Amino acid sequence: MSSNALELVFPIAGGGAGLTRYVAFAASVAVGGPGVYLQAFAAIYGPLFAPDIPKPEGFQSPILQPFTPRHSAYGRNRLSGPWMLYESIKGKAFDVIACHSGQVEAIEDVWLNDDVVTLSGTNFATPGDGGRFGNGKIRILTRTGLPRETSYVGDVTDFSGLPTGTWTSDHRGDGIASICVIQQAVEQADMPKTYISGLYKGAVTARCLMVHDWRDEAQDPDDPQSWTCSFNNIVQLRDYLTNRDATYDTPPAHVAAWGATYQRFGHGMGLDPARIEAAIDDWTDAADDCDDAIALKAGGTEPRYQSHGVFQHTTAPSEVIGRMLESCDGWLTQRGDGALTVRAGVYSEPEVTFGDDHVINYDVEFGVRDEDRIDGLIVSFTSPEHQFKEVETDAWGDVTADRLGNASFPWVQNNGQARRLAKRRFARQAAALRGTVVTNLYGMRGLCERYIRLQISDLPELNDIVVEIVAPVRFDPAVRQLTYSWIAADPNVDTWNPTTEEGDGPATEDRVPGEDLTAPTIDDVTPFFEAAGTAGDGVRLTVEATGPDRADLTWFVGWRVKTVGVSWNEASYSDIDPEAAVVLQTGFVTADVVIEVRAAYSTGSGDLSDWSDVFEVDTSTANVAPASPTSLDASPDGSPVEALVTWRNPTSSNFDHARVWRAADPGAFGTATDVSGALPGSAGGLMSFSDAPGAGTWRYWVTAENASDTASSPAGPDTVTI
């Protein structure tokens, strides 16, 4: 490939294994000339030289430094920050702490060290366990950081004891959410229980930055006081990309009372909002995807993705964007016209296909190189139930293996969300196929696409496969070719069974040990064809398993395509066999492939067994029978009297012919004889067959068969006397 190949990119953060990723644009379609090129490379290399965003714990204790970066937050967070006042006089300690740059929507809780404190009507901390905090000894006040705030002097007369000018009514803290903690001395004998480890450090739990959600008609884009604190990743991202410092020489109506000039400190990149408005439908779709309701193991639902996190204003923008997109497995890129488009982590069928007419060259890597292989992920997230600390939850994958990777999601606060993100990350890491594809100029159609379909006829594995683009798209202007790097996409990656996949979450108290359950075994799996009505036909599976003979069991079956599938498609199914054996019938599975199947069960108390060993079955429609005929009727007809057998063929698309079987009453189907031979017919059509068996009572069955004579279960018997 020519050395003049260009990678002109805007960052895509979050989607890969926790790293920032990028998509490239051909020089011929990029806008902005060298400015875009330099901006792109600053975004690429910025993370190499800028510090990472501190962990959530890094923003939860006061800081005593002469200068410290401002920090702001999206979503709901525990916050502290630099002391604005740190004085002690006459038996009182005065702390005023800047918790957040910018107005927050609400302060929900106040903290002293690692304890949430209950306040009295006069804002004094009520006594905690063992007499902590005393009675009326610690007063706590807060401010949300209004654009024109109110000094604490108006609420507390104690400040008058400080040296003149130390803290006055002019110390308002405009645009700074803060906490004021005044701690009074106690008798020496009461010190150990009132102030267990010395003076307490204050913090708050706040619903943080109020951002404009363009989907809410009640919010005025020109009036920040009409905005709300949003947990939506994409709404937050739009705010961060476009927010900037703003000076009003002539203030709008909602700030007119604040004076002739008002400075609103920004916290974002200050990009032109028009670059988002040009692709606003994509942004709306992505925001809606984040809001999708996902079922919870304990009942109810939660949004698919949310984002909660704190950042310093000195942090490289690529780091902040990366955290937001990491928490929704998001994908952000720039179109050729300069517009920014975004995708949330939701699989979608591709709109672009690269076929034989478009592909010049390709290479494929089967499986994962041994040095890159991992068998599972150690998953962690920020848990509000654990004092907003980052904690580990149930690992994803083979938790007994030695080769485990890390999946840390510090801007995620829900166990289920962290596990869903881990599922996506592991599927990407363990993809069975990966490689590159080189296209002609038709490949321009794939720019800004996350998923693309490949139909390369000379390699069966690539003859109809959806791939995910995972690296910069290179354009070589000398030969007019584009090179895409891809991995096989996993269509099942977003299927979610909370019972089997959500896990138990990090422990908040001692758990009662569950039952010691034995994994079930799968005895047999039989594919069968069934008409799906207006949705077409499909292959389903009958799974025969052995497990405990208990009435309180709920059974689960998971399946995936062998060699390509990584994520299991799991669902619960009812046992259709009233006897001791377990017989389960799945929903539709992928046809004409080898399927891996496994089974598990849960008890009435919620304990889940291990999964069974994997059972493989071929769902080739050449081996799968059509559905059974219906409306079977056998009756005497004509002179001399014969048996007229009528039925309706199944609507299965693989139906080829029917066959009529007869046995003397009361014989079973196993004793029946084929009396018709193959009777070609149309799917869903009515058919009939006349038979002359002689005098007697006879039983008739009809089977539907595919072109390979694979027969359905028989319809019948129906009995007729001649």
SVG drawing of the C-alpha trace seen along z (x, -y; Angstrom):
<svg xmlns="http://www.w3.org/2000/svg" viewBox="-71 -47 76 104">
<polyline fill="none" stroke="black" stroke-width="0.4" points="0.0,0.0 1.2,-3.5 3.0,-5.4 0.8,-8.3 -2.2,-6.6 -4.0,-9.0 -5.9,-8.5 -7.9,-11.7 -10.0,-11.1 -12.2,-12.2 -12.1,-10.1 -14.4,-7.2 -14.1,-6.5 -15.3,-3.7 -16.1,-0.8 -13.0,1.3 -11.3,3.0 -11.5,-0.2 -9.3,-2.1 -10.1,-5.2 -10.7,-4.2 -10.9,-6.2 -12.4,-6.1 -10.5,-7.5 -11.8,-9.8 -10.5,-10.0 -8.7,-13.3 -11.1,-13.8 -14.1,-14.0 -12.7,-15.6 -13.5,-19.2 -11.6,-21.9 -8.2,-21.1 -5.2,-21.0 -7.2,-22.2 -9.3,-19.0 -6.1,-17.0 -4.3,-18.7 -7.4,-18.5 -7.8,-14.8 -4.2,-14.0 -4.4,-16.1 -7.3,-13.9 -5.4,-10.7 -2.2,-11.5 -3.7,-13.5 -4.4,-10.5 -0.8,-9.4 0.4,-12.6 -2.6,-13.7 -3.4,-12.2 -6.3,-9.7 -9.5,-10.9 -9.1,-10.1 -11.2,-7.3 -14.5,-8.4 -12.8,-8.2 -10.5,-11.0 -13.3,-13.5 -14.8,-12.5 -12.5,-14.1 -11.6,-17.8 -8.4,-19.1 -6.1,-21.6 -4.0,-23.2 -3.5,-26.8 -4.5,-26.0 -6.5,-23.1 -8.4,-22.4 -12.1,-22.9 -14.2,-19.8 -17.7,-19.2 -19.8,-16.1 -22.6,-14.5 -25.3,-12.3 -25.4,-11.5 -22.2,-11.5 -20.6,-11.9 -18.5,-15.0 -16.1,-17.1 -13.3,-19.4 -10.9,-22.2 -11.4,-24.1 -12.5,-27.7 -12.5,-28.3 -10.4,-26.4 -10.3,-28.2 -10.5,-27.4 -11.2,-29.9 -12.8,-30.0 -13.6,-26.3 -15.1,-26.1 -13.8,-24.8 -15.1,-26.4 -15.0,-24.5 -16.5,-25.7 -15.7,-23.3 -16.2,-23.8 -17.8,-20.5 -18.7,-21.3 -18.0,-23.9 -21.4,-24.9 -24.9,-24.7 -26.2,-21.3 -29.8,-20.3 -30.1,-19.1 -28.1,-18.0 -29.6,-14.8 -27.3,-13.8 -24.5,-15.2 -21.6,-13.1 -19.2,-13.3 -16.3,-11.1 -18.0,-7.9 -21.3,-8.4 -24.5,-9.8 -25.7,-12.3 -29.3,-13.1 -29.9,-16.8 -32.3,-18.3 -34.6,-21.1 -31.9,-23.6 -29.3,-21.8 -27.4,-20.2 -26.2,-16.6 -28.3,-14.2 -26.3,-11.8 -25.0,-8.7 -24.1,-5.3 -22.3,-5.4 -22.9,-9.2 -20.9,-10.2 -21.4,-13.8 -22.8,-14.7 -26.1,-16.5 -26.2,-20.0 -22.4,-20.1 -22.0,-20.0 -23.9,-22.3 -24.0,-21.6 -25.3,-23.8 -25.2,-23.5 -25.5,-25.6 -26.4,-24.3 -24.2,-26.8 -26.8,-29.2 -25.4,-31.7 -25.8,-34.3 -25.5,-32.4 -26.1,-33.4 -23.3,-33.7 -23.4,-31.4 -23.1,-34.5 -26.8,-35.0 -27.5,-31.7 -24.8,-31.5 -23.8,-34.3 -20.7,-32.4 -18.6,-33.8 -18.5,-37.1 -16.0,-35.5 -13.5,-35.2 -10.9,-37.9 -12.4,-40.8 -12.9,-40.1 -12.2,-36.4 -15.7,-35.4 -18.3,-38.1 -21.6,-38.4 -19.6,-39.0 -18.2,-35.5 -21.1,-34.0 -19.5,-31.3 -21.5,-32.1 -21.8,-29.0 -20.1,-26.8 -22.0,-24.0 -20.6,-23.8 -20.9,-22.5 -20.3,-24.4 -19.4,-22.4 -19.1,-24.1 -17.8,-21.8 -17.9,-22.8 -15.5,-21.6 -16.8,-19.2 -15.7,-18.2 -12.5,-16.2 -14.3,-13.1 -16.8,-13.3 -14.1,-13.6 -13.6,-9.9 -17.3,-9.3 -18.2,-12.7 -15.1,-13.1 -13.9,-9.5 -10.9,-10.2 -10.7,-14.0 -12.6,-16.6 -14.9,-15.3 -14.6,-16.0 -17.7,-17.0 -19.0,-15.9 -22.4,-15.8 -24.3,-13.5 -25.6,-15.7 -27.6,-15.4 -25.1,-17.3 -24.9,-19.3 -28.2,-20.3 -28.0,-19.7 -30.3,-20.4 -32.2,-17.3 -33.5,-18.4 -36.1,-15.6 -37.9,-17.3 -40.1,-20.1 -40.4,-21.7 -36.7,-22.5 -35.7,-25.9 -32.2,-25.7 -31.7,-29.3 -32.7,-28.9 -30.4,-26.7 -32.8,-27.0 -35.3,-24.9 -32.8,-22.1 -32.5,-19.0 -29.8,-16.6 -29.8,-13.9 -28.3,-10.4 -28.4,-9.8 -24.9,-9.2 -25.7,-10.8 -27.4,-13.9 -24.4,-14.4 -22.0,-13.9 -23.8,-16.6 -23.6,-19.0 -19.9,-18.3 -19.0,-18.8 -20.9,-22.1 -20.7,-23.7 -18.4,-26.8 -17.8,-29.8 -20.3,-32.5 -20.2,-36.3 -23.4,-38.2 -22.9,-41.9 -26.6,-42.3 -27.9,-39.5 -31.0,-37.5 -34.2,-37.9 -33.6,-35.0 -30.2,-36.5 -31.1,-40.2 -31.2,-40.5 -27.6,-39.4 -26.0,-42.6 -24.7,-44.2 -22.2,-41.4 -22.4,-37.8 -19.8,-35.2 -20.9,-31.6 -18.0,-29.2 -18.2,-26.5 -17.0,-22.9 -16.9,-21.5 -15.2,-21.7 -17.2,-24.6 -17.8,-23.0 -20.3,-24.6 -23.7,-23.0 -24.5,-23.0 -22.2,-20.1 -24.5,-18.0 -27.8,-19.5 -26.8,-18.4 -27.0,-14.8 -29.6,-15.2 -31.7,-12.2 -28.7,-9.9 -28.2,-11.6 -31.9,-11.1 -31.8,-7.4 -28.7,-6.9 -30.2,-8.7 -33.4,-6.6 -31.3,-3.4 -29.7,-4.3 -33.1,-4.8 -34.4,-1.4 -36.0,0.4 -34.0,3.6 -35.5,6.2 -33.9,6.7 -33.5,10.0 -35.4,8.7 -38.2,7.4 -38.8,4.0 -36.5,2.4 -33.6,0.0 -32.3,-2.0 -30.0,-0.2 -27.2,-2.7 -26.6,-5.6 -23.5,-7.7 -22.3,-9.2 -18.9,-10.7 -16.6,-13.5 -13.9,-15.2 -11.4,-18.0 -11.5,-20.8 -7.8,-20.2 -8.5,-16.6 -8.0,-15.9 -11.4,-16.0 -10.7,-12.6 -10.6,-11.1 -13.9,-12.6 -15.5,-11.6 -14.0,-8.2 -15.6,-7.7 -19.0,-8.7 -18.9,-6.4 -17.3,-3.6 -20.4,-3.5 -22.6,-2.9 -20.1,-1.1 -20.7,-4.2 -19.2,-5.2 -18.6,-8.8 -17.3,-10.0 -17.3,-12.9 -19.0,-12.8 -17.5,-14.2 -19.5,-17.3 -18.1,-18.0 -21.2,-16.8 -20.7,-14.6 -22.7,-11.4 -23.0,-8.9 -24.1,-5.4 -25.0,-3.8 -23.9,-0.2 -26.9,1.6 -26.5,4.1 -28.3,3.1 -28.5,4.7 -26.1,2.9 -27.2,0.6 -24.1,1.1 -22.9,4.3 -19.5,4.9 -19.7,7.7 -17.5,9.2 -17.9,6.1 -16.5,3.9 -13.8,6.0 -10.3,5.9 -8.5,7.9 -9.0,9.2 -7.4,11.2 -8.9,13.2 -7.6,14.4 -9.5,17.3 -9.8,17.4 -7.8,15.4 -4.0,15.6 -3.0,17.4 -1.1,14.4 -4.2,12.3 -6.7,14.9 -8.6,14.2 -11.2,16.5 -13.1,14.0 -13.3,10.5 -13.0,9.1 -15.8,6.6 -16.0,3.5 -18.2,0.4 -18.9,-2.5 -21.5,-1.4 -23.7,-3.9 -24.4,-1.1 -20.7,-1.0 -20.2,-4.7 -19.7,-5.4 -16.5,-3.4 -15.5,-1.2 -16.1,2.4 -15.9,5.8 -19.0,7.6 -19.5,11.1 -16.8,11.8 -17.9,12.4 -16.9,15.6 -14.9,18.5 -14.3,17.2 -12.2,20.3 -9.6,19.6 -6.2,18.1 -6.3,15.7 -8.7,13.0 -8.8,9.4 -10.2,6.3 -13.4,4.5 -13.5,1.4 -16.5,-1.0 -16.0,-3.9 -18.8,-6.0 -21.3,-3.1 -23.4,-2.8 -25.6,0.2 -24.5,3.9 -26.7,5.0 -25.3,2.3 -21.7,3.2 -22.4,6.8 -24.0,5.9 -21.0,3.9 -18.7,6.7 -20.7,9.0 -20.1,6.7 -16.4,6.2 -15.8,10.0 -17.7,10.7 -15.4,8.3 -12.3,9.7 -13.2,13.3 -14.6,12.8 -13.9,15.9 -13.1,14.0 -11.2,10.8 -9.2,9.2 -9.1,6.5 -11.0,5.8 -9.7,3.6 -12.4,1.9 -12.6,-0.3 -14.2,-3.7 -17.5,-2.1 -16.1,-1.7 -16.7,-5.4 -20.3,-4.3 -19.0,-2.5 -17.5,-5.6 -19.3,-6.4 -20.9,-2.9 -20.3,-0.8 -21.6,2.4 -21.1,3.6 -22.2,6.8 -19.6,8.7 -20.7,11.0 -17.4,12.4 -18.4,15.5 -15.0,17.3 -14.8,17.8 -17.8,19.4 -17.1,17.7 -17.3,14.3 -20.2,15.0 -22.8,13.4 -21.4,12.0 -21.9,8.8 -18.7,7.2 -17.9,4.4 -15.3,1.7 -12.8,1.4 -9.9,-0.7 -9.1,-3.7 -10.3,-3.3 -7.3,-4.0 -7.6,-5.7 -4.8,-5.5 -5.5,-8.2 -2.8,-6.8 -4.7,-3.7 -8.2,-4.8 -8.6,-2.1 -9.9,-2.0 -8.9,0.5 -11.2,1.5 -10.2,3.4 -13.0,5.5 -14.1,8.2 -17.1,10.5 -20.1,8.9 -22.2,10.8 -25.9,10.5 -26.8,12.0 -24.7,9.6 -27.7,7.5 -30.0,10.4 -30.3,10.4 -31.6,12.9 -31.4,11.2 -31.8,14.4 -28.7,16.1 -26.6,13.0 -27.1,10.2 -25.3,12.1 -25.7,11.4 -23.8,8.1 -21.3,7.0 -22.3,8.1 -23.8,5.4 -24.3,7.9 -23.6,11.4 -25.4,13.8 -27.0,17.0 -25.2,19.8 -27.3,21.1 -28.2,24.7 -25.5,27.0 -27.1,27.8 -25.9,30.3 -25.7,29.2 -28.3,30.8 -27.3,33.0 -28.7,32.7 -29.7,36.1 -30.7,35.0 -31.5,32.0 -33.7,32.3 -34.3,29.4 -37.7,29.0 -39.2,26.6 -42.1,24.5 -44.1,21.9 -43.9,18.5 -47.0,17.0 -46.4,13.5 -42.8,13.6 -41.9,16.6 -40.6,20.0 -37.9,21.0 -36.0,23.8 -36.7,24.5 -35.1,27.0 -36.6,29.7 -34.2,30.1 -34.4,33.3 -32.6,32.9 -32.2,34.6 -32.3,32.7 -33.8,32.8 -37.4,33.9 -38.7,30.8 -41.8,28.7 -40.1,25.3 -37.6,25.4 -37.4,22.8 -35.5,24.1 -33.2,22.1 -31.7,22.9 -28.8,21.0 -27.7,21.4 -25.2,19.8 -23.7,20.5 -20.5,22.5 -17.3,20.9 -18.9,17.5 -21.1,17.0 -19.6,15.7 -22.7,14.5 -25.3,17.0 -28.9,16.4 -30.6,17.4 -34.3,17.6 -36.5,19.6 -38.8,22.3 -41.6,24.5 -41.2,28.2 -43.7,29.7 -43.3,33.3 -45.4,34.0 -43.2,37.1 -39.8,37.0 -37.9,36.2 -37.5,32.5 -38.5,31.5 -38.0,27.9 -38.8,26.3 -36.9,23.1 -37.7,20.1 -36.3,19.8 -32.6,20.4 -30.3,19.8 -30.8,22.3 -28.2,24.2 -25.4,23.9 -24.0,25.9 -25.6,24.7 -24.1,25.1 -26.8,25.7 -26.6,25.7 -29.2,25.9 -29.5,24.8 -32.3,24.4 -33.1,22.1 -34.9,23.0 -37.8,21.3 -35.4,19.6 -33.5,18.1 -30.4,20.3 -29.0,21.0 -27.4,24.3 -24.2,24.5 -24.8,24.8 -24.7,28.3 -22.0,29.4 -22.5,28.1 -24.5,30.2 -24.0,29.6 -26.7,29.9 -26.8,29.2 -29.8,27.1 -29.3,27.7 -32.8,27.4 -31.9,30.5 -32.1,32.4 -34.9,30.5 -38.5,31.7 -41.3,29.3 -44.1,28.7 -46.8,31.4 -49.9,31.4 -53.2,30.2 -56.9,30.8 -56.5,34.5 -59.8,36.4 -60.4,39.9 -63.9,40.9 -65.7,43.5 -66.3,42.3 -67.6,43.6 -68.8,46.9 -67.2,49.3 -66.4,47.7 -62.8,46.4 -61.2,44.3 -60.8,40.6 -58.0,39.0 -57.8,35.1 -55.4,32.7 -53.7,29.3 -50.0,29.1 -47.9,27.1 -46.8,23.6 -43.1,24.4 -41.0,23.1 -39.0,26.4 -42.1,28.5 -41.8,30.7 -44.3,33.6 -46.7,35.5 -47.0,39.2 -50.1,41.2 -49.7,44.1 -52.2,46.8 -52.4,49.5 -55.2,51.8 -57.0,50.5 -55.7,50.4 -52.2,50.4 -49.7,47.7 -47.8,45.5 -44.8,47.7 -46.7,50.5 -48.2,48.4 -47.4,48.8 -46.7,46.1 -49.7,46.4 -49.3,43.3 -45.7,42.7 -44.5,39.1 -47.3,36.8 -45.9,33.4 -47.9,30.4 -47.8,26.7 -47.0,25.3 -50.3,24.6 -52.4,26.3 -55.3,28.7 -54.6,32.3 -56.5,35.6 -55.7,39.3 -58.1,42.2 -57.2,45.6 -58.9,49.0 -57.8,51.1 -60.7,53.5 -63.3,54.2 -62.3,53.4 -61.4,50.5 -58.3,48.6 -56.2,45.9 -54.5,43.2 -51.6,40.8 -50.0,38.1 -46.4,36.8 -45.0,33.7 -41.5,34.2 -38.7,32.0 -36.9,32.8 -34.5,35.1 -37.5,37.2 -37.0,35.9 -40.4,36.4 -42.4,34.3 -44.2,35.8 -47.2,37.6 -50.6,36.0 -53.2,38.5 -54.4,41.1 -57.9,40.7 -60.0,43.9 -62.4,45.0 -64.5,48.2 -65.0,49.6"/>
</svg>
